[in-house]
Amino acid sequence: MTNPLTRPPAWLRPLFPGSEWRGAPLGPTGRPRLYLTFDDGPIPDETPWVLEQLAAHQAQATFFCVGDNLARYPDVARAALAAGHRLGNHTQHHQSAWVTPRAQYLAGVAETSLAIRAQLLAVSSPPGDKRLQLTASEQLFRPPYGRLTWPVLRALRQQHYRIIMWTLLTRDYDASLAPERALRLTLAATCPGDIMVLHDSRKASRSLRYLLPRLLEHYAALDYEFAAL
């Protein structure tokens, strides 16, 4: 049986109507796909290192950014965009919807959305760049800790956010879990189409730096492709 902390049980999905938990299992050429996502950045050191690992395998990914970090390190976010990756919204201050007043939470989401668009404008040329068109119609959002309330979820959907959850949690943030065991759990649970969560954060650095190159090497050898959402 799959560890429920690694692979969330299917009964959770109806609690978040309209949210996305998986991607297409196959790409246009028929190759199996994985969707790597990185939460909590961008920050110096960790995010540039992730970008180097992804580039070595021609892998695309999605970075769910905290607005505070976007403000501090805009050049790191632009480097991710310039490499063809996507930015998503992870709230302004990494807030939990369970304890943050709804208006405050939604205001933080809106502030981060504006910051992401500013980064897109900074790297997009000419003005008709498709990335700008996508961000207007496909605003990616992931709630910190996976916590949402139904009123917040409803408000986000009315504002045309794509709520991105996950099917595979590497638990790279868990200091009590040895990186080697985290890798074994992840490899045992992964299926084509999985949305996999990692963290480009200092807290996750030890496990992230063990996991990511090994995951990329393992699935590249199996002819997987790594796609952004």
C-alpha positions in Angstrom: 0.0 0.0 0.0 1.3 3.5 -0.9 2.2 5.7 2.0 -0.7 8.2 2.3 1.7 11.0 3.1 3.5 10.4 -0.2 0.4 9.9 -2.3 -2.8 11.6 -1.0 -5.8 9.3 -0.9 -8.3 9.7 -3.7 -11.1 10.5 -1.3 -9.6 14.0 -0.7 -10.2 15.1 -4.3 -14.0 15.7 -4.1 -13.3 18.0 -1.1 -11.7 20.5 -3.6 -14.1 20.6 -6.5 -12.6 21.9 -9.7 -9.0 21.5 -8.5 -6.4 19.7 -10.6 -4.5 16.7 -9.1 -3.0 15.1 -12.2 -1.8 16.0 -15.6 -2.0 14.2 -18.9 -0.1 10.9 -18.6 1.3 11.0 -22.1 2.8 13.8 -24.1 2.1 14.5 -27.8 4.7 12.0 -28.9 3.4 9.2 -26.6 6.1 9.5 -24.1 5.1 9.3 -20.4 5.0 12.6 -18.5 5.7 13.9 -15.1 5.0 17.4 -13.8 7.6 18.6 -11.4 6.5 21.5 -9.2 8.6 23.5 -6.7 7.0 25.4 -3.9 8.1 28.3 -1.6 10.8 30.0 -3.7 12.3 31.7 -5.5 15.4 32.2 -3.4 19.1 32.4 -4.2 21.2 29.2 -4.2 18.3 26.8 -4.1 16.3 28.0 -7.1 19.3 28.5 -9.4 20.6 25.1 -8.5 17.2 23.6 -9.4 17.3 25.4 -12.7 20.7 23.9 -13.5 19.5 20.4 -12.7 16.4 20.9 -14.9 18.5 22.3 -17.8 20.8 19.3 -17.7 17.8 17.1 -18.6 15.8 19.5 -20.8 13.1 19.4 -18.2 10.4 21.9 -17.8 8.8 22.7 -14.4 6.4 24.9 -12.5 7.5 27.1 -9.6 4.8 28.1 -7.1 6.2 31.4 -5.8 5.7 33.2 -2.5 5.1 36.8 -3.2 7.6 38.0 -0.5 10.3 36.0 -2.3 9.3 37.4 -5.7 9.8 40.9 -4.3 13.2 40.1 -2.8 14.6 38.0 -5.6 13.0 39.1 -8.9 16.1 38.2 -10.9 15.8 34.5 -9.8 12.1 34.4 -10.9 13.1 36.0 -14.3 15.8 33.3 -14.7 13.2 30.6 -14.3 10.9 32.3 -16.9 13.8 32.9 -19.3 14.5 29.1 -19.2 10.9 28.4 -20.2 9.5 27.4 -16.9 6.2 28.6 -15.5 5.4 30.6 -12.3 2.4 29.9 -10.1 1.0 31.7 -7.1 1.6 30.4 -3.6 0.2 33.5 -1.7 2.1 36.5 -0.6 3.2 35.3 2.8 2.8 31.5 2.6 -0.5 31.8 4.5 -2.9 29.0 5.5 -6.5 29.6 4.4 -7.7 27.9 7.6 -6.4 30.6 9.9 -6.1 33.7 7.7 -9.2 36.0 7.2 -10.7 35.4 3.8 -10.3 39.0 2.6 -6.7 39.1 3.7 -5.9 35.8 2.1 -7.4 36.8 -1.2 -5.7 40.1 -1.2 -2.4 38.3 -0.8 -3.2 36.1 -3.7 -4.0 39.1 -5.9 -0.8 40.9 -4.8 1.3 37.8 -5.8 -0.6 37.5 -9.1 0.4 41.1 -10.0 4.0 40.3 -9.0 4.1 37.3 -11.3 2.7 39.3 -14.2 5.4 42.0 -13.6 8.0 39.3 -14.0 6.4 38.1 -17.2 6.4 41.6 -18.6 10.1 42.0 -17.7 11.1 38.9 -19.7 8.5 38.9 -22.5 9.3 40.4 -25.9 7.6 41.3 -28.1 4.4 42.4 -26.1 2.4 39.6 -27.9 4.5 36.9 -26.2 2.3 33.8 -25.6 3.3 33.7 -21.9 1.4 36.9 -21.3 -1.6 35.6 -23.0 -1.5 32.4 -20.8 -1.1 34.2 -17.6 -4.3 36.2 -18.3 -6.4 33.0 -18.8 -4.5 30.4 -16.8 -3.5 31.7 -13.4 -1.9 28.8 -11.5 -2.5 28.7 -7.8 -1.4 26.2 -5.1 -2.6 26.7 -1.5 0.2 26.5 1.1 -0.1 23.2 3.0 -2.9 22.2 0.6 -5.3 24.0 2.9 -8.4 25.8 1.5 -11.8 26.6 2.7 -14.8 26.3 0.3 -15.5 30.1 0.3 -11.9 30.8 -0.7 -11.9 28.0 -3.3 -15.1 29.4 -4.7 -13.7 32.9 -4.9 -10.5 31.7 -6.6 -12.4 29.8 -9.2 -14.6 32.8 -9.9 -11.4 34.7 -10.6 -10.4 32.0 -13.1 -7.5 30.6 -11.1 -6.4 27.0 -11.9 -6.1 25.3 -8.4 -3.2 22.9 -8.6 -2.9 20.2 -6.0 -0.7 17.1 -6.4 -0.6 13.3 -6.6 3.0 12.9 -5.3 4.6 14.5 -2.3 8.3 13.9 -2.0 8.4 15.1 1.6 11.7 16.8 1.0 10.7 19.3 3.7 10.6 16.6 6.4 13.9 16.6 8.3 13.0 13.4 10.1 12.8 11.5 6.8 16.1 10.3 5.5 16.6 11.5 1.8 17.3 7.9 0.8 14.0 6.8 2.2 12.2 9.8 0.6 13.6 8.7 -2.7 12.5 5.1 -2.3 9.0 6.1 -1.3 8.8 8.5 -4.3 10.0 6.0 -6.8 7.6 3.3 -5.5 4.6 5.6 -5.8 5.2 7.6 -9.1 2.9 7.1 -12.1 2.7 8.8 -15.5 0.7 12.0 -15.2 1.7 12.7 -11.6 2.1 16.2 -10.3 5.1 16.0 -8.0 5.8 18.4 -5.2 9.4 19.5 -4.3 10.5 22.7 -2.5 13.1 25.2 -3.6 13.6 26.3 0.0 16.5 26.2 2.5 14.4 24.0 4.8 14.2 21.3 2.1 17.7 21.8 0.8 19.3 18.6 2.1 16.7 16.3 0.7 16.0 18.3 -2.4 19.7 18.1 -3.5 19.6 14.4 -3.0 16.3 13.7 -4.6 16.1 15.9 -7.7 19.1 14.8 -9.7 18.3 11.1 -9.0 14.6 11.6 -10.0 15.6 13.3 -13.2 18.2 10.6 -14.0 15.8 7.8 -13.2 12.9 8.9 -15.2 14.9 10.3 -18.1 16.4 6.8 -18.4 12.8 5.5 -18.6 12.1 8.0 -21.5 9.8 10.2 -19.4 9.4 13.8 -20.3 9.1 16.6 -17.7 6.5 19.2 -18.5 5.3 22.4 -17.0 1.6 22.8 -16.2 
